[in-house]
């Protein structure tokens, strides 16, 4: 398990043209995000500002140092729909993934954190780290990663 230095303050605005305000795919394009039919104020925003880029780069560097083959990282903020990526990671079962009994990563200074890792027989894996944003009841941050 590796500890990563968490970015102290992350901007909530999206500062890059590469970001998608309402992404349709997650887990490196492997899973479609099915938004709630009623809406309910649900929103998914991918972090793409400079702090998020540093966070993702640090995640990749630390994973390499620990001997893990992480090739991609996605970082999101979700409001009014905390099951977004829980629902999405379960969809990887149709791609041959199964839940693993280990945690590969934790993020330092993240409280109320949950880690889920799914892998397949060929050594591919996808992971999700989530937490409730401090001071909120229905806003979460998610780090998705895999090889």
Steps between C-alpha positions, in 0.01 A plus 500: 500500500635843420415831650465789265527861595153641455454835340403732784244706313348404168325754286144414411510668162603314191793678341574295191332445165572128540258474791146389443241668722264204460718201407331204336776243562717406797775252585711603201205481262401147601169575674207722401373732772121465519368821653185484716185547293350752740819701524463609861781750461754223437826626357836349411798728433846382408783692671746624240657807660871522582454360852314197362771441239765504776287264710464254211870523410597432863262203505671353190851562637424345839332198342805439282731525803286238675518266200146547372427548133249787517458646153210740544337709774170692498394744772139612550265693728145369520201677658162350591593158364763330715441157344618616154826312479389225737236423237757535221769274649240224543442518123858379444378153601359469148857556376632209708607694810434379855543678832843441654571456871768765527552872501773623269501866594391743765512876487650679798270741687184359343246415770185294443685321220395184317721299264376240253716308251375269226735279296482239227689181418736675257637734768298808408342695783289807568482671834295766670578710806218718629427731789236744611624855457556646848220733606246354256238229523448407137818591313778249443838485330606194302838387372469231233812319377614190318740340261 
